[in-house]
Amino acid sequence: MEEEEEEDDEDEDEAEEEVERQTIRSERTLTEPAPRTLHVWEADRQALECRRCARRFNFLVRRHHCRRCGLVVCDRCSGHRIRLPFEHIIQDPVTDPSHQALIAMYPQRVCDACVRPIAKNIIPPLSRYEQSPVVASPMQRSKSAQSLMAECPVCGANFMGVRQNEQEHHLQKCLNTGSPPVRLVRYVVYQLSSSSTQLDDECPICFEEFKTGDKIARMICLCSYHQHCLSDWLARGKGCPVHYDGSSTAIQD
């Protein structure tokens, strides 16, 4: 009889221990964050076609990078521009870390597949001046998004310390009457190392591949060219060969 009671006690103890173990596992599952998908910058040479619509890249269909997932996409599949939290922006590995904070101040190119799930969480509330969503092409950006910029996207005028209504008035004037002369186009120059992800990428101006030791000029739109090619191009008074619209600006060390 006593042996049966001891066995019953042991069974109860084991049952209690099992319940406790399950409780601990459940609590751990609730408190531990879900693993995040690791996004990386895809090298141009790895993508022969758009990762979203499968269009083949060529001279007319250019490569672009989604700053959310890092994949190479075409212009049709990446027509959205949206401000992303700094930690969510996927940057080219060769980008100087000192420029990342400046880049994060601007709306980023985002592909169609990425913009849908994040737009409702990232887009700032619409102001009373807005008539369209913030997620749009560059010429359709809302005024609340523009007011967050450090400079006018049309003429490059410094917006630091300028009140929102003055920014809006300035921007509207630029759009309606044309901008004043654009400040000199500037860019970052660096030398390609043997481990650079840009090796064998094609310069959009001369169509020659980048090689180790080449001096590369990177504009604020993140387009890269041979330094001598871009210098010759800019001598004609134009901006980025890919994105030039008469109002291109860039940065310099």
C-alpha positions as CSV (number, residue, x, y, z in Angstrom):
1,M,0.0,0.0,0.0
2,E,2.8,2.3,1.0
3,E,4.6,1.5,-2.3
4,E,1.5,2.4,-4.3
5,E,1.3,5.8,-2.5
6,E,5.0,6.5,-3.2
7,E,4.5,5.7,-6.9
8,D,1.5,8.0,-7.0
9,D,3.5,10.8,-5.4
10,E,6.3,10.3,-7.9
11,D,3.8,10.4,-10.8
12,E,2.4,13.6,-9.4
13,D,5.8,15.2,-9.0
14,E,6.7,14.2,-12.6
15,A,3.5,15.7,-13.9
16,E,4.1,19.0,-12.0
17,E,7.6,19.2,-13.4
18,E,6.4,18.6,-16.9
19,V,3.8,21.4,-16.5
20,E,6.5,23.7,-15.2
21,R,8.8,22.9,-18.2
22,Q,6.0,23.6,-20.6
23,T,5.1,26.9,-18.9
24,I,8.8,28.0,-19.1
25,R,8.9,27.1,-22.8
26,S,5.7,29.0,-23.5
27,E,6.9,32.1,-21.7
28,R,10.2,32.0,-23.5
29,T,8.4,31.8,-26.9
30,L,6.4,34.8,-26.0
31,T,9.3,36.9,-24.8
32,E,11.9,36.1,-27.4
33,P,11.7,38.2,-30.6
34,A,11.0,36.5,-33.8
35,P,14.0,36.2,-36.0
36,R,14.3,38.9,-38.7
37,T,15.1,38.2,-42.3
38,L,18.6,39.3,-43.2
39,H,18.6,41.5,-46.2
40,V,21.8,42.2,-48.1
41,W,22.8,44.5,-51.1
42,E,22.7,42.4,-54.2
43,A,25.6,42.9,-56.6
44,D,24.6,44.2,-60.1
45,R,26.5,41.4,-61.8
46,Q,24.4,38.8,-60.1
47,A,21.1,40.1,-61.6
48,L,20.5,39.7,-65.4
49,E,16.8,40.5,-65.0
50,C,14.5,42.3,-62.6
51,R,13.8,40.3,-59.5
52,R,10.2,41.3,-59.5
53,C,9.0,41.2,-63.1
54,A,11.9,39.3,-64.8
55,R,12.5,42.0,-67.4
56,R,16.0,41.7,-68.9
57,F,18.4,44.5,-68.1
58,N,20.0,46.3,-71.0
59,F,21.0,49.8,-72.0
60,L,17.4,51.1,-71.8
61,V,16.3,48.9,-68.8
62,R,18.6,50.0,-66.1
63,R,19.4,48.3,-62.8
64,H,18.1,49.9,-59.5
65,H,18.3,48.7,-55.9
66,C,15.4,48.5,-53.5
67,R,16.7,50.1,-50.3
68,R,14.4,47.9,-48.2
69,C,15.3,44.4,-49.5
70,G,18.5,45.1,-51.4
71,L,17.4,43.3,-54.5
72,V,18.1,44.5,-58.1
73,V,14.9,45.7,-59.8
74,C,13.9,47.8,-62.8
75,D,12.4,51.3,-62.7
76,R,8.9,50.1,-63.3
77,C,9.0,47.9,-60.2
78,S,10.6,50.5,-58.0
79,G,8.7,53.7,-58.6
80,H,8.0,54.4,-55.0
81,R,10.0,56.8,-52.8
82,I,9.5,56.6,-49.0
83,R,11.4,57.6,-45.9
84,L,12.7,54.6,-44.1
85,P,14.0,54.2,-40.5
86,F,17.8,54.4,-40.6
87,E,18.2,50.8,-39.4
88,H,16.0,49.5,-42.2
89,I,17.9,51.1,-45.1
90,I,20.0,48.6,-47.1
91,Q,23.1,50.4,-48.3
92,D,25.7,49.5,-50.9
93,P,28.7,48.1,-48.8
94,V,31.1,50.6,-50.4
95,T,29.0,53.6,-49.2
96,D,31.1,55.7,-46.8
97,P,29.5,55.2,-43.3
98,S,29.8,59.0,-42.7
99,H,27.3,59.6,-45.5
100,Q,24.7,57.2,-44.3
101,A,23.0,59.7,-41.9
102,L,22.7,62.2,-44.8
103,I,21.3,59.5,-47.1
104,A,18.7,58.5,-44.5
105,M,17.3,62.1,-44.6
106,Y,15.9,61.5,-48.1
107,P,13.1,59.3,-49.3
108,Q,14.5,56.0,-50.5
109,R,13.7,53.9,-53.6
110,V,11.5,50.9,-52.6
111,C,10.2,48.1,-54.8
112,D,6.5,47.4,-55.1
113,A,6.8,44.2,-53.1
114,C,8.3,45.9,-50.2
115,V,6.3,49.1,-50.1
116,R,2.9,47.4,-49.5
117,P,3.6,45.9,-46.1
118,I,5.6,48.8,-44.7
119,A,3.8,51.9,-46.0
120,K,1.1,52.0,-43.3
121,N,3.7,51.7,-40.6
122,I,6.3,54.2,-41.9
123,I,4.4,56.9,-43.8
124,P,3.9,60.0,-41.6
125,P,0.3,61.3,-41.0
126,L,-1.1,63.3,-43.9
127,S,-1.1,67.0,-43.3
128,R,-4.0,69.3,-44.1
129,Y,-2.1,70.5,-47.2
130,E,-1.8,67.0,-48.8
131,Q,-4.0,65.7,-51.5
132,S,-2.2,62.4,-52.2
133,P,-0.4,59.7,-50.3
134,V,3.3,60.1,-49.5
135,V,4.3,56.9,-51.3
136,A,4.7,58.2,-54.8
137,S,7.1,59.2,-57.5
138,P,9.6,62.0,-56.8
139,M,7.4,64.6,-58.3
140,Q,4.4,63.4,-56.3
141,R,5.9,63.5,-52.8
142,S,3.7,65.0,-50.2
143,K,4.6,68.3,-48.6
144,S,4.9,66.7,-45.2
145,A,7.6,64.5,-46.5
146,Q,9.3,67.4,-48.3
147,S,9.2,69.5,-45.1
148,L,11.4,66.8,-43.5
149,M,14.1,67.3,-46.0
150,A,17.3,69.3,-45.3
151,E,17.2,71.0,-48.7
152,C,14.9,71.8,-51.6
153,P,14.8,68.8,-54.0
154,V,14.5,71.1,-57.0
155,C,17.2,73.8,-56.6
156,G,19.1,72.4,-53.6
157,A,18.5,75.4,-51.3
158,N,19.2,74.7,-47.6
159,F,16.0,74.1,-45.6
160,M,17.7,73.9,-42.2
161,G,16.0,76.3,-39.8
162,V,13.4,77.2,-42.4
163,R,9.7,77.1,-41.2
164,Q,7.4,74.6,-42.9
165,N,5.2,77.1,-44.6
166,E,8.2,78.9,-46.0
167,Q,9.6,75.6,-47.3
168,E,6.3,74.9,-49.0
169,H,6.2,78.3,-50.5
170,H,9.7,78.0,-51.8
171,L,9.1,74.5,-53.2
172,Q,5.9,75.6,-54.9
173,K,7.7,78.6,-56.5
174,C,10.4,76.3,-57.8
175,L,7.9,73.9,-59.3
176,N,5.8,76.6,-60.9
177,T,8.4,79.1,-62.2
178,G,11.5,77.0,-62.4
179,S,14.4,76.8,-60.1
180,P,17.4,79.2,-59.8
181,P,20.7,78.0,-61.2
182,V,21.6,74.7,-59.6
183,R,24.7,74.7,-57.4
184,L,27.7,72.8,-58.6
185,V,27.3,69.1,-58.8
186,R,29.5,67.3,-56.3
187,Y,30.3,63.7,-55.6
188,V,32.2,61.2,-53.5
189,V,35.4,59.8,-55.0
190,Y,37.0,56.5,-53.8
191,Q,39.3,53.8,-55.2
192,L,38.0,50.3,-55.8
193,S,39.7,47.6,-53.7
194,S,40.2,44.0,-54.8
195,S,37.2,43.0,-52.6
196,S,34.8,45.6,-53.8
197,T,31.3,44.4,-54.8
198,Q,31.4,46.9,-57.7
199,L,34.2,45.0,-59.6
200,D,33.0,44.2,-63.1
201,D,30.0,46.5,-62.8
202,E,29.6,48.7,-65.9
203,C,30.1,52.4,-66.0
204,P,26.9,53.9,-67.6
205,I,28.9,56.5,-69.5
206,C,31.8,54.6,-71.2
207,F,30.3,51.1,-70.7
208,E,33.7,49.8,-69.5
209,E,33.7,47.5,-66.5
210,F,35.1,48.7,-63.1
211,K,38.5,47.3,-62.2
212,T,40.6,47.1,-59.1
213,G,42.3,50.5,-58.5
214,D,39.8,52.5,-60.6
215,K,38.7,55.8,-59.1
216,I,34.9,55.8,-58.8
217,A,32.6,58.8,-58.4
218,R,29.4,58.2,-56.5
219,M,26.6,60.7,-56.6
220,I,23.9,61.2,-53.9
221,C,21.5,59.2,-56.1
222,L,24.0,56.4,-55.5
223,C,24.9,56.1,-59.2
224,S,28.5,55.3,-59.8
225,Y,30.8,56.2,-62.7
226,H,34.5,56.4,-63.5
227,Q,35.7,59.6,-62.0
228,H,37.2,60.9,-65.3
229,C,34.0,59.9,-67.2
230,L,31.7,61.8,-64.8
231,S,34.1,64.8,-64.8
232,D,33.9,65.1,-68.5
233,W,30.1,64.7,-68.4
234,L,29.7,67.3,-65.7
235,A,31.8,69.8,-67.7
236,R,28.9,70.0,-70.1
237,G,26.8,71.5,-67.2
238,K,24.6,68.5,-66.6
239,G,23.8,66.2,-63.6
240,C,23.7,62.5,-63.1
241,P,23.6,60.8,-66.6
242,V,20.9,58.4,-65.5
243,H,18.7,60.7,-63.5
244,Y,19.5,64.1,-64.9
245,D,16.4,66.3,-65.1
246,G,18.1,69.7,-64.7
247,S,18.1,69.7,-60.9
248,S,20.5,66.9,-59.9
249,T,22.7,67.4,-56.8
250,A,25.2,65.3,-55.0
251,I,27.7,65.3,-52.2
252,Q,31.5,65.5,-51.9
253,D,34.0,64.6,-49.1
